[in-house]
């Protein structure tokens, strides 16, 4: 009888030990503002529109950094995590995300999802337009 | 007597079910999977596919003039496999090299097995773009 109980207990323990390694991340993105400038002090009106995404900081337009963005997903498709960042950037009124960094989240011997970081920027010409 | 044998069968079936269940969890958690993907940045040109074997890897950006195409990332069970996969992704984008290559090395303790994740920026050398236009 003790043998039966201990074998069942062992199986249950095994399952509970494995389960934490199997849980999924919630798709999530968040913002850390740089300096004292948030989109409101820049007189930007947050609204959803097309946000451009660049892999490096070297882009053809002049810009001002407004925040750093972080995103994570348990999806294998890279578009999912990039869309999360784009939505977050659009919400805070950014024109583009520069310096996009992507990496796989690994737990044990398998990838759990994709992590992304980027810098939300507003173009100088748009900033001037808003100020005028 | 019949009830006892039925009970025994039920217990055995339950044990079998638990075993299958735990094996399924084990398979999901401990099997090694390789992933690779890429992201093309805004406004990037669609270049013809290149050969994965010719893709160069750089820890920083090279001194040669280049244009950025996008991000590439891959995982592998060893460095060779991860490099092969990330080069394939870059080749699909028409890149000549991967700059700012970053390595995330993960060892799974008890089994001493590794999973390597690579990420970088796919770039194309300007000299090769000119050559293609000349052709």
Interface residues (C-beta under 8 A of the other chain):
Chain A: X4 X7 X8 X11 X14 X15 X18 X19 X21 X22 X52 X53 X54 X55 X56 X58 X76 X77 X78 X79 X82 X96 X100 X101 X102 X103 X104 X106 X108 X109 X110 X111 X114
Chain B: X11 X15 X18 X19 X21 X22 X25 X26 X28 X29 X30 X31 X32 X33 X35 X37 X38 X39 X41 X42 X43 X68 X69 X70 X71 X73 X75 X77 X102 X104 X106 X108 X111 X113 X115 X117 X119 X121 X122
